[in-house]
Amino acid sequence: MAACTALAAALALASCSVTTGTQSDFSSPYVPTPDSTVERMLALGGVTPGDTVMDLGSGDGRIVIAAAKRYGARAIGVEYDPKLVEVSRLNAREAGVADRVRFIEGDLFKVDLSPASVVTVYLLPDVNLKLRDKLLAELRPGTRVVAHDFDLESWRPDRVETFYAPEKNRGGGGTSRVMLWIVPAEARGTWALRSPALPAPGEADLRISQNFQAIEGQATLGRRPVALATPTLRGPEIRFTLDAGDGPLAFDGEVREGEMVGTVRGKAGTWPWRATHER
Ligand SMILES: C[S@@+](CC[C@H](N)C(=O)[O-])C[C@H]1O[C@@H](n2cnc3c(N)ncnc32)[C@H](O)[C@@H]1O
């Protein structure tokens, strides 16, 4: 009961209601997200009918069902408590969305995340932290991750909303925090950049360092190092400005497998650019 109380306290609960799943060393107790917070999570994730939402540790299925019913998305719940999976399937049938949702009974750490375009979590901090590498390894760049209350530590969220949820703490009310992360592409490394926008011969070496979605770097034009100004990475979309000696050049592009491609705008026009990954 001591562990139960500690977990409940971590989730800011008035009392403890914990299911008995033991399939993983890392577990979170069953505490439902209030409906008003579910709404804010799905809105923050920008869920559309084209999305596949995965709720990892899906409890009674409320996030999955809301994604299908209110946003027209396909949705998958992963939950290791068989009783909760059964309740979720019943709830989905009752809500008329059984054909758009699926519940997997199993350990969220063992499930393939690649179908997801949006992932939602309401899990304890140590579970989130253990999950972080899996999210970054398996989700496509641009996938949105939305968490309730507990963050992903040093991977800073792209957006945070904090608000009052009247249903929280068994109707006593409380604060909900919802956070959004956009899975970044892998942009780090050395790249050979080519564009007619660059001074002859139209080439530069580009070195990019990356900490999750935060990037910085420099280009070497001839022998002249130039820092990338205002570099940003949002999913696969990369932007930076480079002063190549004749005014700023604004690069806008997409990171793909082993290459980046896009357009660059300068005072004299717009040109294509391409960079190939060297190491
Ligand atoms: C705090 S509840 C959140 C439920 C639901 N996502 C919501 O927001 O209403 C966490 C859920 O994750 C489940 N869970 C915890 N660890 C899990 C694991 N490793 N695999 C699958 N389910 C897990 C628990 O059984 C519990 O139902």
The ligand as a MOL file (V3000), in Angstrom:
LIG
                    3D

  0  0  0     0  0            999 V3000
M  V30 BEGIN CTAB
M  V30 COUNTS 27 29 0 0 0
M  V30 BEGIN ATOM
M  V30 1 C -2.5110 6.9380 -15.7440 0
M  V30 2 S -3.3490 5.6720 -16.6360 0 CHG=1
M  V30 3 C -3.8410 6.5410 -18.1190 0
M  V30 4 C -5.0090 5.9060 -18.8500 0
M  V30 5 C -5.4180 6.6460 -20.1220 0
M  V30 6 N -4.3210 6.8230 -21.0340 0
M  V30 7 C -5.9740 7.9980 -19.7710 0
M  V30 8 O -5.2300 8.9840 -19.9650 0
M  V30 9 O -7.1250 8.0800 -19.3060 0 CHG=-1
M  V30 10 C -1.9690 4.6650 -17.1810 0
M  V30 11 C -2.3900 3.3470 -17.8190 0
M  V30 12 O -1.2460 2.7500 -18.3840 0
M  V30 13 C -1.3080 1.3460 -18.1820 0
M  V30 14 N 0.0700 0.8800 -18.2670 0
M  V30 15 C 1.1060 1.1980 -17.4510 0
M  V30 16 N 2.2480 0.6180 -17.8640 0
M  V30 17 C 1.9270 -0.0720 -18.9760 0
M  V30 18 C 2.6880 -0.8940 -19.8750 0
M  V30 19 N 4.0090 -1.0970 -19.6990 0
M  V30 20 N 2.0580 -1.4440 -20.9330 0
M  V30 21 C 0.7330 -1.2480 -21.1260 0
M  V30 22 N -0.0500 -0.5110 -20.2990 0
M  V30 23 C 0.5500 0.0810 -19.2570 0
M  V30 24 C -1.9510 1.2070 -16.8330 0
M  V30 25 O -2.5600 -0.0640 -16.6520 0
M  V30 26 C -2.9790 2.3510 -16.8560 0
M  V30 27 O -4.2190 1.9030 -17.3620 0
M  V30 END ATOM
M  V30 BEGIN BOND
M  V30 1 1 1 2
M  V30 2 1 2 3
M  V30 3 1 2 10
M  V30 4 1 3 4
M  V30 5 1 4 5
M  V30 6 1 5 6
M  V30 7 1 5 7
M  V30 8 2 7 8
M  V30 9 1 7 9
M  V30 10 1 10 11
M  V30 11 1 11 12
M  V30 12 1 11 26
M  V30 13 1 12 13
M  V30 14 1 13 14
M  V30 15 1 13 24
M  V30 16 1 14 15
M  V30 17 1 14 23
M  V30 18 2 15 16
M  V30 19 1 16 17
M  V30 20 1 17 18
M  V30 21 2 17 23
M  V30 22 1 18 19
M  V30 23 2 18 20
M  V30 24 1 20 21
M  V30 25 2 21 22
M  V30 26 1 22 23
M  V30 27 1 24 25
M  V30 28 1 24 26
M  V30 29 1 26 27
M  V30 END BOND
M  V30 END CTAB
M  END
